């Protein structure tokens, strides 16, 4: 009888870690029933950043799968490559492991860039819609033919500071994360800072390099599935120009602007963020 009870209880528990390659396990949050929504966090956060999305999505009839990228949060933190190819393959391994089909893939900031890179190769096999939230795409840094967002030198300074004083890097980042320094209360700021501190220094720097150097314009040309772009008008980390560039280059896309938000639109305008995501995912 005791064994039967254990089996029944165990059968209700979903995996919290999935091995994506030998000795590398990623942390996931997997809850709810229904159409799957896969959430990818931004640099340098984890799937915990979606705390104020999980309940609304689950209660609206979705299965929600938050994935913490390697090097961050509770996921393993190996030394090695942290480019978008590595992250996209990790996402693919988890989606295939869980046998996910017809998913809505949601990516915030760097997670949005990774979502684009993944979707360009997926070609609708597992993901049927994409949501890009404050995405660091099509390019996070300026080029001769792309005069938007940050100069490469600004990111070089972030990488240097990571190796000198990572807490200061995160504190500086927090100051420009929202529309103003007081848009988010101190408790939320400290919570986000704690998540950022749990990342590895190596992953923090390597992902900044990927953000600085990756050009996703060719990937966006391959995306034909329905795409929602949600972006803060006051975003200082991924300027609203990027949203307009994504909209211009992704064929089946539309923009929802968040007039009162900076980069942290999922926290600054949470009800609108959740409502727009649920509405898009239900169609």
C-alpha positions in Angstrom: 0.0 0.0 0.0 2.8 2.4 0.9 4.6 1.7 -2.4 1.4 2.3 -4.3 0.9 5.7 -2.6 4.5 6.7 -3.4 4.1 5.7 -7.1 0.9 7.8 -7.3 2.4 10.8 -5.7 5.6 10.5 -7.8 3.5 10.3 -10.9 2.2 13.8 -10.3 5.6 15.4 -10.0 7.2 16.8 -13.1 10.9 17.1 -13.7 12.5 20.2 -12.3 15.8 19.5 -14.1 16.5 18.2 -17.6 19.9 17.1 -18.9 20.7 18.7 -22.2 24.1 17.2 -22.6 26.3 15.0 -20.4 26.8 16.7 -17.0 24.7 19.8 -17.9 21.2 20.0 -16.4 18.9 23.0 -16.9 16.3 24.1 -14.3 12.7 24.3 -15.5 9.4 25.3 -14.1 6.7 23.1 -15.6 3.1 23.5 -14.4 -0.5 23.6 -15.7 -2.4 21.9 -18.5 -3.2 22.9 -22.0 -1.4 24.6 -24.8 2.3 24.9 -23.9 3.8 28.4 -23.4 7.6 28.2 -23.1 9.3 31.1 -21.3 12.9 32.1 -21.9 14.4 34.7 -19.5 16.8 37.5 -20.3 20.4 38.2 -19.2 21.3 37.7 -16.4 18.1 36.3 -15.0 16.4 32.9 -14.6 13.0 31.5 -15.1 12.1 32.9 -11.7 11.7 36.3 -13.4 8.3 35.2 -14.6 6.9 34.8 -11.1 4.1 37.2 -11.8 3.2 35.5 -15.1 3.0 31.9 -14.0 -0.3 32.0 -12.0 -2.2 34.0 -14.6 -1.1 31.8 -17.4 -1.8 28.5 -15.6 -5.2 29.8 -14.4 -6.0 30.7 -18.1 -5.6 27.1 -19.2 -2.0 26.8 -20.3 0.9 24.5 -19.6 3.7 26.8 -18.7 7.4 25.8 -19.0 10.0 28.3 -17.8 13.6 27.4 -18.8 16.6 28.8 -17.1 19.5 29.0 -19.5 22.8 27.3 -18.7 25.0 29.4 -16.5 22.2 31.2 -14.8 19.9 30.7 -11.8 19.6 27.1 -10.7 20.8 25.6 -14.0 24.3 24.1 -14.2 27.1 26.5 -15.0 29.8 24.8 -17.1 32.7 26.6 -18.6 32.5 26.7 -22.4 30.5 28.4 -25.2 27.5 30.5 -24.5 26.5 31.6 -27.9 23.0 31.5 -29.4 23.6 28.2 -31.1 24.3 26.6 -27.7 21.3 28.1 -26.1 19.0 27.2 -29.0 20.2 23.6 -29.0 19.5 23.5 -25.2 16.0 24.7 -25.8 15.4 22.2 -28.6 16.6 19.3 -26.3 14.2 20.4 -23.6 11.2 20.8 -26.0 11.9 17.4 -27.6 12.4 15.8 -24.2 9.0 17.0 -23.1 7.4 16.2 -26.5 6.2 19.8 -26.8 4.1 20.7 -29.9 2.2 23.8 -31.0 4.0 25.9 -28.4 4.0 29.6 -27.9 7.7 30.6 -27.4 8.1 33.7 -25.3 11.5 35.4 -25.0 12.5 38.4 -22.9 15.6 40.5 -23.9 18.4 38.0 -24.7 15.8 35.3 -24.4 13.9 37.0 -27.3 17.1 36.9 -29.4 17.4 33.2 -28.6 13.8 32.7 -29.4 14.3 34.2 -32.9 17.4 32.0 -33.5 15.5 28.9 -32.4 12.3 29.6 -34.4 14.3 30.2 -37.6 15.5 26.6 -37.4 12.4 25.1 -35.9 10.3 26.0 -38.9 7.0 25.4 -37.1 7.9 21.8 -36.0 7.4 22.5 -32.3 6.7 26.3 -32.0 3.7 27.8 -33.8 3.8 31.4 -32.3 6.5 33.7 -30.9 6.3 36.5 -28.4 9.3 38.9 -28.3 9.4 41.0 -25.1 11.9 43.8 -25.0 14.0 41.6 -27.3 17.7 42.2 -27.9 17.2 41.8 -31.6 17.8 42.0 -34.5 21.2 43.3 -33.3 21.9 44.7 -29.8 24.8 46.9 -30.9 25.4 49.4 -33.7 26.8 48.6 -37.1 27.5 50.8 -40.1 24.2 49.7 -41.6 22.4 49.5 -38.2 22.6 52.8 -36.3 20.4 51.6 -33.4 20.8 50.9 -29.6 24.2 50.6 -28.0 27.7 51.1 -29.4 29.9 48.1 -29.0 32.2 50.0 -26.8 29.5 50.3 -24.1 29.2 46.5 -24.0 32.9 46.2 -23.8 32.8 48.3 -20.7 30.1 46.0 -19.2 32.3 42.9 -19.9 35.3 44.6 -18.2 33.2 45.5 -15.2 31.9 42.0 -14.9 35.4 40.8 -14.2 36.3 43.7 -11.8 33.1 44.1 -9.8 30.1 42.0 -10.9 27.8 43.3 -8.1 28.4 46.9 -9.3 27.6 45.8 -12.9 24.2 44.4 -11.7 23.6 47.6 -9.6 24.3 49.8 -12.6 22.0 47.6 -14.8 19.2 47.9 -12.2 19.3 51.7 -12.5 18.3 51.6 -16.2 16.1 48.4 -16.1 12.8 50.2 -15.7 11.4 53.5 -17.0 12.8 55.4 -14.0 14.9 54.4 -11.0 11.8 54.3 -8.9 9.4 52.5 -11.3 10.0 49.3 -9.4 9.9 49.2 -5.6 13.0 48.3 -3.6 11.9 44.8 -2.8 11.4 43.9 -6.5 14.8 45.5 -7.3 16.5 43.4 -4.6 14.8 40.3 -5.7 16.0 40.7 -9.3 19.5 41.5 -8.1 19.5 38.3 -6.1 18.6 36.3 -9.3 21.4 38.1 -11.2 24.0 37.3 -8.5 23.2 33.6 -8.8 24.6 33.6 -12.4 28.1 32.6 -13.1 30.6 35.3 -13.9 31.7 33.3 -17.0 28.2 33.0 -18.4 27.5 36.6 -17.6 30.4 37.8 -19.7 30.1 35.2 -22.5 26.4 36.1 -23.0 27.3 39.8 -23.2 29.8 38.8 -26.0 27.0 37.0 -27.8 24.6 39.9 -27.3 27.3 42.3 -28.6 28.3 40.3 -31.7 25.2 38.4 -33.0 23.3 39.6 -36.0 19.9 38.0 -36.4 18.6 39.7 -39.5 19.0 36.5 -41.6 17.1 34.5 -39.0 14.2 36.9 -38.9 13.8 36.6 -42.7 13.1 32.8 -42.2 10.3 33.3 -39.6 6.8 33.1 -41.0 4.8 32.1 -37.9 2.6 34.6 -36.1 4.8 36.9 -33.9 3.8 39.4 -31.2 6.4 42.1 -30.3 5.8 43.6 -26.9 8.2 46.5 -26.1 8.5 49.4 -23.6 8.5 52.8 -25.2 11.0 54.0 -22.5 13.4 51.1 -22.8 17.0 52.1 -22.2 18.5 48.7 -22.7 16.8 47.6 -25.9 15.5 50.8 -27.5 12.0 50.9 -29.1 13.9 51.3 -32.4 14.6 47.6 -32.1 10.9 46.7 -31.9 10.3 48.6 -35.1 13.2 46.9 -36.8 11.9 43.5 -35.8 8.4 44.3 -37.0 9.9 45.4 -40.4 11.8 42.2 -40.9 9.5 39.5 -39.4 6.7 39.0 -42.0 3.8 38.0 -39.8 4.4 40.3 -36.8 2.7 43.1 -34.9 3.8 45.5 -32.1 2.1 46.2 -28.8 3.8 49.2 -27.3 4.0 49.7 -23.5 3.9 53.4 -23.1 4.8 53.5 -19.4 7.5 50.9 -19.3 11.2 50.6 -19.7 12.9 47.3 -20.2 11.0 45.6 -17.3 7.6 45.8 -19.0 6.6 42.4 -17.4 6.8 44.1 -14.0 6.0 47.7 -14.8 2.7 46.9 -16.6 2.1 43.3 -15.4 -1.7 43.2 -16.0 -1.3 44.5 -19.6 1.6 42.2 -20.3 -0.2 39.1 -19.0 -3.5 40.0 -20.8 -1.8 40.6 -24.2 0.2 37.3 -23.9 -2.9 35.3 -22.9 -5.0 36.9 -25.7 -2.3 36.1 -28.3 -1.7 32.6 -27.1 -5.4 31.7 -27.1 -6.0 32.5 -30.8 
